[in-house]
Amino acid sequence: MASYNPMNLCDRRVLVTGASSGIGRACAVCAARLGASLILTGRRLDALEETRTMLEGDGARHLVFEGDLSDSDFVQALPRQILEAAGPLDGFVHAAGIGPAMPISVVAENLIEASLKVNYKAFLLLMKAFSGKAFVNRGFSSVAVSSVSAEIGWAGGSVYAGSKGALSAAVRALAIELAPKGMRVNAVCPGYVKTPFFDRVAGAGLDGSEGVARLVAQQPLGLGEPDQVASAVCFLLSEAASLITGVNLPVDGGFLAK
């Protein structure tokens, strides 16, 4: 007899946005290892197909939908497309995000709008659809990838931190609203994680390797890896977290504990 595994995601269908790279890709890989069937979405079809080749199980059970989450038409059409192609969902990971880092004096209005569309608005529009019975199964679990920036301030982070703060607040509100439907809504809040986004920011705004080292030193456990965040996400998706909702879980190497 197989031993009981509360992290088992077999027979679960999970949508992951931002699955082309970084934390989104790691979440898809981790969920597939736990038995889930994945729906992958992102802007780059070639990168999504690369992610699909990394997933365990029959590749045919994992689907890809290319699209831009800043496009409201794509976002609002996606739930129906998934339902028709695969059936109702059991889980949703909103890992897509953009993270501009610059002084407020040079922030353009279109950058504010783009950040809110991808980081926050797309999540709300998808959750609006998933609140309908046809699109999800009972026990549906949603996990947003927020940030420690929702809790702390840093120079140049007003646009990014503002969008993530809105996301974290929405998670708490939706958890209360959707609990009567048997739905859970949570978020993880990563600190510094080795992703393409971190590499771009480090390369553009930090003073070489010493600057990166000073940044990473703010986390007692050091720089994180995407799969460490993905493990926390998959925990929140699973039955192991069946009594957890409305939580913004730090996955930050101790950054916020200081």
Secondary structure, DSSP 8 states (H G I E B T S, - for coil): -----TT--TT-EEEEETTTSHHHHHHHHHHHHTT-EEEEEES-HHHHHHHHHTSSS-GGGSEEEE--TT-HHHHHHHHHHHHHHH--EEEEEE---------GGG--HHHHHHHHIIIIIHHHHHHHHHTSGGGEEEEEEEEEE--GGGTS--TT-HHHHHHHHHHHHHHHHHHHHHGGGT-EEEEEEE-SB-SHHHHHHHHHHS-HHHHHHHHHTTSTT-SB-HHHHHHHHHHHHSGGGTT--S-EEEESTTGGG-
